[in-house]
Amino acid sequence: MKVVILAGGYGTRIGEETHLRPKPLIEIGDWPIICHIMSIYSKYGFHDFIICLGYKGYMIKEYFAHYFLHHSDVTFDFRNDNQVTFHNHNAAPWRVTLIDTGKDTGTGGRVKRIQKYVGKETFMLTYGDGLSDIDIEQLVKFHRTHKKLATITTTQPPGRFGALDIADGNTVTGFQEKPKGDGGWINAGFFVMEPGVFDYIAGDETVLEKEPLEGLAKANQLMAFKHTGFWHPMDTLRDKNYLEELWKSGKAAWATSRT
């Protein structure tokens, strides 16, 4: 099963970083966030990726063009026509297809553009900026059980700020560190989709989260996989710093043996 990653947006909310490079190449630790995401899937045996490029997509192409070199010991023999010999390597067993899906294309339009690379097979889809300890195997199993066109992973994010427990008389009785928000379930990415989903996408301007998902819901073809573990997006510099702190402290719940 192929994994499609949306990696073409401008990332304007984290402009401090994205004026230099596309958002998926922003590093958490020593690794771009897109590689952290790919490792989540790779942990469960999914190694075939299709990456939808847009803003500064050439930089993502250049990164993967040199990926094997950067993860290998190598000898350059300049005496013999610059012969290159690779030795031990730590490169992941990935197959990566990089597709230019347009600089200003909507998220739905990007998915539509990679239809021929997916064909008539079930595929997975996620965003290039969200990390989670999601069990991909259980997600796929859930999707295959209900036999609908699409599964969307949902989660209840924590509140942005800590909260106080206040009793009668305005006495503070305790603190809660970033409790769950208002109880609503939000889109966490990590989709599983059947090729019939392409019929719900009109063209380049289509936003996946609008007409396609809304149409699937109205047709009773969209199921929710509820994830109650770790999930966090990298929308802002504050988010990036938070994920970096988790990584440095050894508390990165999404980390795999690869990362």
C-alpha positions as CSV (number, residue, x, y, z in Angstrom):
1,M,0.0,0.0,0.0
2,K,1.4,3.4,-1.0
3,V,1.6,6.3,1.4
4,V,0.9,9.8,0.0
5,I,2.3,12.8,1.8
6,L,1.1,16.3,1.2
7,A,4.3,18.5,1.2
8,G,3.5,21.4,-1.0
9,G,2.1,24.1,1.2
10,Y,3.7,27.5,1.9
11,G,3.8,27.0,5.7
12,T,3.2,30.7,6.3
13,R,2.4,30.3,10.0
14,I,6.0,29.2,10.5
15,G,7.5,31.7,8.2
16,E,10.6,32.1,10.4
17,E,11.7,28.7,8.9
18,T,9.9,28.4,5.6
19,H,11.3,31.5,4.0
20,L,14.4,29.3,3.6
21,R,13.1,25.8,3.1
22,P,9.8,24.0,2.7
23,K,8.0,23.0,5.9
24,P,8.6,19.2,5.5
25,L,12.4,19.8,5.7
26,I,12.3,21.6,9.0
27,E,14.3,19.5,11.3
28,I,13.3,17.9,14.6
29,G,16.6,16.8,16.1
30,D,18.8,16.0,13.1
31,W,16.1,14.8,10.8
32,P,13.5,16.6,8.7
33,I,10.0,16.2,10.0
34,I,9.0,14.4,6.8
35,C,11.5,11.6,7.6
36,H,10.0,11.3,11.1
37,I,6.6,10.9,9.5
38,M,7.9,8.3,7.0
39,S,9.4,6.3,9.8
40,I,6.1,6.1,11.5
41,Y,4.7,4.2,8.5
42,S,8.0,2.3,7.9
43,K,7.8,0.9,11.4
44,Y,4.7,-1.0,10.2
45,G,6.2,-2.2,6.9
46,F,4.9,0.6,4.6
47,H,7.9,1.8,2.7
48,D,6.5,3.1,-0.6
49,F,5.9,6.9,-0.6
50,I,4.5,9.4,-3.0
51,I,5.3,13.0,-2.0
52,C,3.2,15.8,-3.4
53,L,5.5,18.8,-4.0
54,G,4.8,22.5,-4.4
55,Y,6.5,25.4,-2.6
56,K,10.3,24.9,-2.9
57,G,9.7,21.3,-4.0
58,Y,13.1,21.2,-5.7
59,M,14.7,21.3,-2.2
60,I,12.9,18.1,-1.2
61,K,14.0,16.5,-4.5
62,E,17.6,17.5,-3.7
63,Y,17.4,16.1,-0.2
64,F,16.2,12.7,-1.4
65,A,18.7,12.7,-4.3
66,H,21.5,12.7,-1.7
67,Y,19.7,10.8,1.0
68,F,21.6,7.5,0.4
69,L,25.0,9.3,0.3
70,H,24.3,11.1,3.5
71,H,23.4,7.9,5.3
72,S,26.4,5.9,4.1
73,D,30.1,5.6,4.6
74,V,31.6,6.3,1.2
75,T,35.0,6.3,-0.6
76,F,35.7,8.8,-3.4
77,D,38.6,7.6,-5.5
78,F,39.8,10.6,-7.5
79,R,42.7,8.5,-9.0
80,N,40.1,6.3,-10.8
81,D,37.8,8.7,-12.6
82,N,36.2,9.7,-9.2
83,Q,34.9,6.2,-8.6
84,V,32.4,6.1,-5.7
85,T,32.2,3.1,-3.4
86,F,29.5,2.9,-0.7
87,H,30.2,0.9,2.5
88,N,28.0,0.5,5.5
89,H,24.8,2.5,5.3
90,N,21.9,3.4,7.5
91,A,19.5,4.4,4.8
92,A,15.8,3.5,5.3
93,P,14.3,0.9,2.9
94,W,12.2,3.5,1.2
95,R,10.9,3.9,-2.3
96,V,10.2,7.6,-2.8
97,T,8.2,9.1,-5.7
98,L,8.4,12.9,-5.9
99,I,5.6,14.6,-7.9
100,D,5.3,18.3,-8.7
101,T,1.7,19.0,-7.9
102,G,1.8,22.8,-8.4
103,K,2.8,25.7,-6.3
104,D,-0.8,27.0,-5.6
105,T,-2.8,23.7,-5.9
106,G,-5.3,22.9,-3.1
107,T,-4.8,19.9,-0.9
108,G,-7.5,18.0,-2.8
109,G,-6.0,19.0,-6.1
110,R,-2.7,17.6,-5.1
111,V,-4.3,14.3,-4.3
112,K,-6.0,14.3,-7.6
113,R,-2.7,14.9,-9.5
114,I,-1.2,11.7,-8.1
115,Q,-4.1,9.5,-9.0
116,K,-2.2,7.7,-11.8
117,Y,0.6,6.8,-9.4
118,V,-1.9,5.2,-7.0
119,G,-4.0,3.4,-9.6
120,K,-6.9,1.3,-8.4
121,E,-5.4,0.4,-5.1
122,T,-6.2,1.4,-1.5
123,F,-3.7,4.1,-0.3
124,M,-2.8,6.1,2.8
125,L,-2.6,9.8,3.0
126,T,-1.2,12.3,5.5
127,Y,0.1,15.8,6.0
128,G,3.8,16.6,6.0
129,D,3.8,18.3,9.4
130,G,2.0,16.1,12.0
131,L,3.6,13.6,14.3
132,S,1.9,10.8,16.3
133,D,2.3,7.5,18.0
134,I,-0.6,6.1,15.9
135,D,-0.8,2.4,15.3
136,I,-0.9,2.3,11.5
137,E,-1.6,-1.5,11.6
138,Q,-4.8,-0.9,13.6
139,L,-5.8,2.0,11.4
140,V,-5.6,-0.1,8.2
141,K,-7.4,-3.0,9.9
142,F,-10.2,-0.7,11.0
143,H,-10.5,0.7,7.4
144,R,-10.7,-2.8,5.9
145,T,-13.4,-3.8,8.4
146,H,-15.9,-1.1,7.7
147,K,-15.5,-1.2,3.8
148,K,-16.3,2.5,3.3
149,L,-14.3,4.7,0.9
150,A,-12.3,6.6,3.5
151,T,-11.1,6.6,7.0
152,I,-9.9,9.8,8.8
153,T,-7.9,9.7,12.0
154,T,-9.4,12.0,14.7
155,T,-8.0,13.1,18.0
156,Q,-8.8,15.4,20.9
157,P,-6.0,18.0,21.2
158,P,-5.0,19.4,24.6
159,G,-5.9,22.9,25.4
160,R,-3.3,25.5,24.7
161,F,-3.0,26.7,28.2
162,G,-3.0,25.1,31.7
163,A,-6.1,25.4,33.8
164,L,-7.0,25.9,37.4
165,D,-9.4,23.8,39.5
166,I,-11.4,26.4,41.5
167,A,-13.8,25.4,44.2
168,D,-16.7,27.4,45.7
169,G,-15.4,30.6,47.3
170,N,-12.8,31.0,44.6
171,T,-10.3,28.7,46.3
172,V,-7.7,27.2,44.0
173,T,-7.6,23.4,44.6
174,G,-5.2,22.3,41.9
175,F,-3.7,22.8,38.5
176,Q,-4.2,20.9,35.2
177,E,-1.4,21.1,32.7
178,K,-3.0,21.6,29.3
179,P,-6.1,19.5,29.8
180,K,-8.1,18.3,26.7
181,G,-9.8,21.1,24.8
182,D,-13.5,21.4,24.4
183,G,-14.0,17.7,23.9
184,G,-14.4,17.9,20.1
185,W,-12.6,15.5,17.8
186,I,-10.4,17.1,15.1
187,N,-8.8,15.9,11.8
188,A,-5.4,14.5,12.7
189,G,-4.6,13.4,9.1
190,F,-3.4,9.7,8.7
191,F,-6.1,8.8,6.2
192,V,-6.8,5.5,4.5
193,M,-8.6,5.8,1.2
194,E,-10.1,3.8,-1.7
195,P,-9.5,5.0,-5.3
196,G,-13.2,6.0,-5.4
197,V,-12.3,9.1,-3.4
198,F,-10.8,10.6,-6.5
199,D,-14.4,11.0,-7.9
200,Y,-15.1,13.5,-5.1
201,I,-12.2,15.8,-6.2
202,A,-13.0,18.3,-8.9
203,G,-9.6,19.7,-9.8
204,D,-6.6,21.8,-8.7
205,E,-8.5,24.3,-6.7
206,T,-10.3,21.7,-4.6
207,V,-9.5,21.7,-0.9
208,L,-9.5,18.2,0.5
209,E,-11.0,19.3,3.8
210,K,-14.0,21.0,2.1
211,E,-16.0,19.4,-0.7
212,P,-14.3,16.0,-0.8
213,L,-14.5,15.1,2.9
214,E,-17.8,16.8,3.3
215,G,-19.2,14.9,0.3
216,L,-17.9,11.6,1.6
217,A,-19.5,12.3,5.0
218,K,-22.9,13.1,3.4
219,A,-22.7,9.9,1.4
220,N,-21.9,7.9,4.6
221,Q,-18.6,6.9,3.2
222,L,-16.3,8.5,5.8
223,M,-15.4,6.7,9.1
224,A,-13.4,8.0,12.0
225,F,-10.5,6.2,13.6
226,K,-10.2,7.7,17.1
227,H,-6.7,8.1,18.3
228,T,-6.2,8.8,22.0
229,G,-2.4,8.8,22.1
230,F,0.1,11.4,21.2
231,W,-0.5,13.7,18.2
232,H,0.9,17.2,17.6
233,P,1.2,19.3,14.4
234,M,4.0,21.6,13.6
235,D,2.0,24.7,12.6
236,T,4.1,27.4,14.3
237,L,7.6,28.0,15.7
238,R,6.2,27.3,19.1
239,D,5.1,23.9,18.0
240,K,8.5,23.2,16.4
241,N,10.2,24.1,19.7
242,Y,7.9,21.9,21.7
243,L,8.6,18.9,19.4
244,E,12.3,19.6,19.6
245,E,12.1,19.7,23.4
246,L,10.4,16.3,23.4
247,W,13.0,14.9,21.1
248,K,15.9,16.2,23.2
249,S,14.4,14.9,26.4
250,G,13.8,11.4,25.1
251,K,10.0,11.9,25.4
252,A,9.2,11.8,21.7
253,A,6.3,9.4,21.7
254,W,6.4,9.1,17.9
255,A,10.0,8.0,17.8
256,T,10.9,4.6,16.2
257,S,14.0,2.5,16.1
258,R,14.8,4.3,12.8
259,T,14.6,7.8,14.3
